Amino acid sequence: MKRLERLLDLVHVLQSSREPVTLSALKEAFADYSGANDESIRRKFERDKAELANLGIVLRYIDDEDRTGYVLDTEATYLPEIEMGEEDRALLATAAQAALATPGFPHRRALRLALAKLGTDPADDERALLRVGHRAEKAGAEHVEALSEAVAERRKVRFHYRRADGETAKREVDAYGIFLREGAWYLIGHDHGRGAMRVFRASRMEAPEVMDGGPHFEVPEGFSVAEYRAVSPLRWNVHEPVTATVWVDPEVTFLVERDWGEPNDQSVFTVETSNVDFLVDQVLSLGRRAELRSPPQARARIADALRAILVAHEGSAS
């Protein structure tokens, strides 16, 4: 019997029994617990208990006068029913609908079922998107489902990655986590080619392949996607650090001083970054009040983005 099958059967036996189940009874019910060495059987059962506890399923031993044995601790295992008012339900529904309207959002079917339980029409996604004013980068969104699967199952991902300078290189990455920031999806993990942790923008990936089998790795102790996401994107390890110079209209320098530091007397900032894409996004958000002067590959990114905007507006006009 495979271990997962044994764990599921063990939960079923304990959950369906009206009385505590002794280890002797479990030996009779499970061939894997049979044998002459009681100590070996007990160790195997204790390992199964620990594995179930890691999954949130707690077994408790009862030793009363009239009954002894193991039971499924329902209070420790199952969450209590949550009571929500109309305002709470509306807030959750709006957040969930906005997530559904985000291109590539994973686990869409499960979220739609949850919305149905809240009594909300899942077909209202687009209207919810307009209400919350959410925007998301469509490019790369088709990769999010596969990337989230790799993260959940601790599997490696292979893909071709287009760098900020336009060059493409093959990458193999241990998928630690994915997150959404400023409307774009990112993968964070250990890059085997670089021998270090790196962040990859999903829109720059081509043909990501989740490798079979698994798990392939262990996530480092203390790693937190939330903590990494809180760091300024300028500091994300997307590529080797580069130095950029940006002129900004003196009237709006206060908007970027927190991220970029102080400008010189000519209102020119010197910015050290390992994420040129994000710097480009920041400069574009300032419109005519900013000019990215170097490095050349960053200026080329600005030009590409402006051409794409021009094409989009020409299409709207026609």
C-alpha positions in Angstrom: 0.0 0.0 0.0 1.4 3.4 -0.9 1.9 5.8 2.0 -0.6 8.4 0.7 -3.2 5.8 0.3 -2.5 4.5 3.8 -2.8 8.0 5.3 -6.1 8.6 3.6 -7.5 5.2 4.8 -6.2 5.9 8.3 -8.1 9.2 8.4 -11.3 7.5 7.1 -11.1 4.7 9.7 -10.7 7.2 12.6 -13.3 9.6 11.3 -16.0 7.0 10.7 -15.5 5.2 14.0 -17.8 6.1 16.9 -15.2 5.0 19.5 -11.4 5.4 19.9 -9.4 3.0 17.8 -6.6 1.1 19.4 -3.2 0.5 17.7 -4.0 -3.3 17.9 -7.2 -2.7 15.9 -5.2 -0.6 13.3 -2.7 -3.5 13.0 -5.6 -5.8 12.0 -7.1 -3.2 9.6 -3.8 -2.3 7.8 -1.4 -4.8 6.4 1.4 -2.2 6.6 1.0 -2.2 10.4 1.2 -6.0 10.7 4.3 -7.9 11.6 6.2 -9.4 14.6 8.2 -6.3 15.6 5.8 -4.1 17.6 8.4 -1.3 18.0 8.9 -1.0 14.2 5.1 -0.9 13.7 4.7 1.8 16.4 7.5 3.9 14.8 5.8 3.7 11.4 2.5 4.7 12.9 4.1 7.7 14.7 5.7 8.8 11.4 2.2 8.7 9.8 0.8 10.7 12.7 3.5 13.3 12.2 2.9 13.5 8.5 -0.9 14.0 9.1 -0.1 16.7 11.6 2.0 18.5 8.9 -1.1 18.4 6.7 -3.3 19.9 9.5 -4.9 16.6 10.6 -4.4 15.9 14.3 -4.8 12.5 15.9 -5.3 12.4 19.7 -4.9 9.5 22.1 -7.7 8.9 24.7 -7.0 7.0 27.9 -10.2 6.9 29.9 -11.5 4.2 32.3 -14.1 2.9 29.8 -12.3 3.6 26.5 -8.8 3.9 25.1 -7.4 4.5 21.6 -6.9 7.1 18.9 -9.5 9.6 17.6 -9.5 12.4 15.0 -9.3 15.7 17.0 -12.0 17.6 15.1 -11.4 20.8 17.1 -7.7 20.9 16.2 -8.2 19.7 12.6 -11.3 21.6 11.3 -11.8 25.3 11.2 -14.8 26.7 13.0 -17.6 28.1 10.9 -17.1 31.7 10.0 -20.0 34.1 10.5 -19.9 37.2 8.2 -22.2 40.2 7.9 -23.3 41.6 4.5 -20.5 44.1 4.4 -17.8 41.4 5.0 -19.4 39.2 2.3 -19.5 42.1 -0.2 -15.8 43.0 0.5 -14.7 39.4 0.0 -16.8 39.0 -3.2 -15.3 42.2 -4.7 -11.7 41.1 -3.9 -12.4 37.6 -5.3 -14.0 39.0 -8.5 -11.0 41.4 -9.0 -8.7 38.4 -8.7 -10.7 36.5 -11.3 -10.5 39.4 -13.6 -6.7 39.3 -13.4 -5.3 37.5 -16.5 -3.7 34.2 -15.5 -4.9 34.1 -11.9 -4.4 30.5 -10.7 -7.1 28.3 -9.1 -9.9 30.1 -10.9 -12.4 27.2 -10.6 -11.9 26.9 -6.8 -12.4 30.7 -6.5 -15.5 30.6 -8.6 -17.0 27.9 -6.4 -16.2 30.0 -3.3 -17.9 33.0 -4.9 -21.0 30.9 -5.6 -21.1 29.9 -1.9 -21.1 33.6 -1.0 -24.1 34.0 -3.2 -22.3 36.2 -5.7 -22.6 35.9 -9.5 -19.2 34.8 -10.8 -20.1 36.2 -14.2 -19.7 39.7 -12.8 -15.9 39.6 -13.2 -15.5 42.4 -15.7 -17.8 44.8 -13.8 -15.8 44.1 -10.6 -12.6 44.8 -12.4 -13.9 48.2 -13.4 -15.1 49.0 -9.9 -11.8 48.4 -8.2 -9.8 50.0 -10.9 -7.4 47.1 -11.2 -5.0 46.6 -14.1 -2.8 43.7 -14.9 -0.2 42.9 -17.5 -1.7 40.4 -20.0 1.6 39.2 -21.4 2.8 36.2 -19.4 -0.4 35.7 -17.6 -0.9 32.4 -19.5 2.1 31.0 -17.6 0.8 31.7 -14.1 -1.2 28.5 -13.7 1.8 26.3 -14.5 4.1 28.3 -12.3 1.8 28.1 -9.4 1.6 24.3 -9.8 5.4 24.2 -9.8 5.6 26.2 -6.6 3.0 24.1 -4.9 4.7 20.8 -5.8 8.3 22.1 -5.4 9.2 21.3 -9.0 11.8 22.9 -11.3 10.8 25.1 -14.2 12.7 25.4 -17.5 12.1 28.3 -19.9 13.7 30.7 -22.3 14.0 34.2 -20.7 14.2 37.4 -22.7 16.5 39.8 -20.9 16.2 43.6 -20.8 18.8 43.9 -23.6 16.7 41.6 -25.9 19.0 38.6 -25.6 17.3 35.2 -24.8 18.8 32.6 -22.5 17.6 29.2 -21.2 17.0 29.0 -17.5 16.3 26.2 -15.0 14.8 27.4 -11.8 13.6 25.9 -8.5 10.2 27.6 -8.1 10.0 29.1 -4.6 7.0 31.4 -5.1 5.0 33.7 -7.4 3.5 37.1 -6.7 1.8 40.0 -8.4 3.3 43.5 -8.2 2.4 46.6 -10.0 0.1 44.6 -12.4 2.9 42.1 -13.4 3.4 38.5 -12.3 6.8 37.3 -11.1 8.5 34.0 -10.3 11.2 33.9 -7.6 13.5 30.9 -7.1 17.0 29.5 -7.3 18.5 30.0 -10.8 20.8 26.9 -11.4 22.7 28.7 -14.1 23.5 31.7 -11.9 23.8 29.7 -8.6 21.7 32.3 -6.8 18.1 33.4 -6.1 16.6 35.4 -8.9 13.3 37.1 -9.9 11.8 36.5 -13.3 9.0 38.5 -14.9 6.4 36.1 -16.4 5.9 38.3 -19.5 9.5 37.7 -20.5 9.2 33.9 -20.3 8.9 31.7 -23.4 7.5 28.2 -23.3 7.9 27.5 -19.5 8.1 23.7 -18.9 7.3 22.3 -15.4 9.6 19.3 -14.9 8.0 15.9 -14.1 8.3 14.2 -10.7 9.0 15.9 -7.5 9.4 17.4 -5.1 12.8 18.4 -6.6 14.0 20.7 -3.8 13.3 22.1 -0.4 12.5 25.8 0.0 15.2 27.5 2.2 14.3 27.9 5.9 13.1 31.4 6.6 12.3 32.2 2.9 9.2 34.5 2.6 7.6 35.7 -0.6 5.8 38.4 1.3 9.1 39.8 2.7 10.8 39.7 -0.6 7.8 41.4 -2.3 8.0 44.2 0.3 11.5 45.2 -0.9 11.7 47.8 -3.6 11.6 46.1 -7.0 14.7 48.1 -8.0 16.6 45.7 -5.6 15.2 42.5 -7.0 17.8 40.1 -8.3 16.6 40.1 -11.9 20.1 40.6 -13.5 23.5 41.9 -12.5 23.4 45.4 -11.1 23.6 48.3 -13.5 23.9 52.1 -13.0 21.3 54.3 -14.6 21.0 58.1 -14.9 17.6 59.7 -15.0 16.7 63.4 -15.4 13.5 64.4 -13.6 11.6 67.7 -13.6 12.5 69.4 -10.2 8.8 69.9 -9.5 8.3 66.1 -9.2 11.6 64.8 -7.9 9.9 64.2 -4.5 7.9 61.4 -6.1 11.0 59.2 -6.6 13.5 60.4 -4.0 12.4 57.7 -1.6 13.4 55.0 -4.1 16.2 56.7 -5.9 17.9 58.9 -3.3 18.9 62.6 -3.9 19.5 64.1 -7.3 22.5 66.3 -8.3 22.2 70.0 -8.9 20.9 69.3 -12.5 18.0 67.2 -11.2 19.8 64.0 -12.4 19.5 60.8 -10.4 22.1 58.1 -10.3 20.2 54.8 -9.7 21.8 51.5 -8.9 19.3 48.7 -9.9 19.2 45.0 -10.7 15.8 45.4 -12.3 15.8 47.7 -15.3 12.3 46.8 -16.2 10.9 48.3 -13.1 13.0 51.5 -13.4 11.6 51.8 -17.0 8.1 51.6 -15.6 8.8 54.3 -13.1 10.2 56.6 -15.7 7.3 56.1 -18.0 4.9 56.9 -15.2 6.4 60.4 -15.0 5.7 61.1 -18.7 7.4 64.1 -20.2 8.8 65.1 -16.8 11.5 62.4 -16.9 14.2 61.2 -19.3 16.2 58.0 -18.8 19.6 58.9 -20.2 21.6 55.7 -19.6 22.3 52.8 -20.0 21.5 52.3 -23.7 19.5 49.1 -23.2 17.2 50.9 -20.8 16.6 53.7 -23.3 15.8 51.1 -25.9 13.2 49.7 -23.6 11.6 53.2 -23.2 11.5 53.6 -26.9 9.8 50.1 -27.4 7.2 51.0 -24.7 6.4 54.3 -26.3 6.1 52.8 -29.7 3.7 50.2 -28.3 1.6 53.0 -26.7 1.5 54.9 -30.0 0.4 51.8 -31.9 -2.3 51.1 -29.3 -3.7 54.6 -29.6 -3.6 54.5 -33.4 -5.7 51.3 -33.3 -8.2 53.0 -31.0 -8.5 56.0 -33.3 -9.2 53.8 -36.3 
